[in-house]
Amino acid sequence: TVNYICLDVDGTRLYSSSDDKTIRIWQIEGEAITNVGLMKNQFPTVKLALSNDGKFLASTGRYQKNVKVWNCSTFIPECEIEVHSEEV
């Protein structure tokens, strides 16, 4: 199940999160959409937010108490921000 999608500012990259604990990265070129990357999370990912410059993606998963910030070029987490004592 896809839980959330996020499109970058220039409309060339789409991010989708799902119950399979992944965030998939899709490259959009004309009518072609190609899967170009995968980010794995510990929990099903339910929310995404992209930085204005498109360099970072914030995500939170079901049962998580934090927000994970991903580097959109390397698909590797930059940091985790503890934000709540309960799940987000």
NORRA-V900470 format. One record per residue. D_FIRST is the distance of its C-alpha to the first C-alpha in Angstrom with 1 decimal. Layout:
d_first-><D_FIRST	D_FIRST>
This chain:
d_first-><0.0	3.8	6.2	9.4	11.5	15.2	18.0	21.2	24.6	25.9	22.8	22.7	19.7	16.1	13.9	10.1	8.5	5.5	5.7	7.7	10.3	10.7	11.7	12.4	15.5	16.4	20.0	20.9	24.4	25.5	23.2	21.9	18.7	18.8	16.7	19.3	18.0	15.7	16.0	15.2	15.0	16.2	13.5	9.8	10.4	10.2	13.0	14.8	18.4	20.5	24.2	26.6	27.9	24.5	25.7	23.4	19.9	19.4	16.3	15.8	13.5	13.2	16.7	18.2	21.6	21.8	20.7	20.4	22.1	21.3	23.9	22.3	25.0	24.8	21.1	22.9	22.8	25.9	26.0	24.4	25.7	26.2	25.9	25.6	27.0	24.0	20.2	19.2>
